[in-house]
Amino acid sequence: MRWSASLTFLLAAAQPVLSSAAIFGPDDRVRAAPASAAIYNPIGLIESSRTRGTGVIVSPCYAITAQHVIRYDGPVLGQRVWFTAALATHHPVQTAATTVASGGYERYVDGHDPYEVPGSDWALLRLDQCLGSKFGYATLVDADPRKVSGAIVNSAGFPTLHLASRGPLIDPHCSITSVRPLALLNDCATMLGNSGGPIFQIVSTETGKRRLFVYGLQVRGILRKYAACCRPGQDNVATPASEILSHIGQFIRSDEASHSGV
């Protein structure tokens, strides 16, 4: 799904001046079919007193999201939010979560290269209930961003104009259009509330199970009032999974090891 515009914006619902976003071309977003809904269970709704966004479980007890979903104007360590998983199957489970690591996005909001800022716009959440043990979790793809340019992917999230209780909205066919060292440019459908949502492929593992392989987290999109259709180089922007993994790999490895016998 193709987007473009002359001004990017943060996609968390906390931004009061942002009323909508534009989608160019047919809107082909879909809800998960009942037979395949379980694969999307790790994609969760994040809520706090200030905001709403999207996240994804990446180990038994940890999830990730965009830092600005939690707070965009200050540090987030220790901040508490609610994470609700399994909305796609209509049997949701909600747990509280604590922010235990972040990219320090608040230091880079103003006066920096817009293609460098996404590298800091991530946060790691420790779930009070280890929902990944119950519903499974996604794999972060540790690949050089240059090697994923052109990849055909999916995206998913909880846009504010749609009922979260019906599950995430999925863009079933979009692409990583180009890359920067700390940013994945993409044409995946992106609305307010989609911040922190994964850009992913569904991959069958050696055991025959299907799993989400995440290439990045969506963090920036565009406003309708500034839309200028199909101008190259002005795609939506995602934080590369490889950049996030370089900071949180030890959390994930320790968590997986401690639950390997569960």
PyMOL commands that set and color helices and strands:
alter all, ss='L'
color gray80, all
select helices_A, chain A and resi 34-40+67-70+87-89+105-107+117-120+131-135+145-147+164-166+224-226+241-258
alter helices_A, ss='H'
color red, helices_A
select strands_A, chain A and resi 8-10+30-31+43-47+52-57+62-65+80-85+93-102+123-127+139-140+152-157+169-180+183-186+198-204+210-222+236-240
alter strands_A, ss='S'
color yellow, strands_A
deselect
rebuild
show_as cartoon
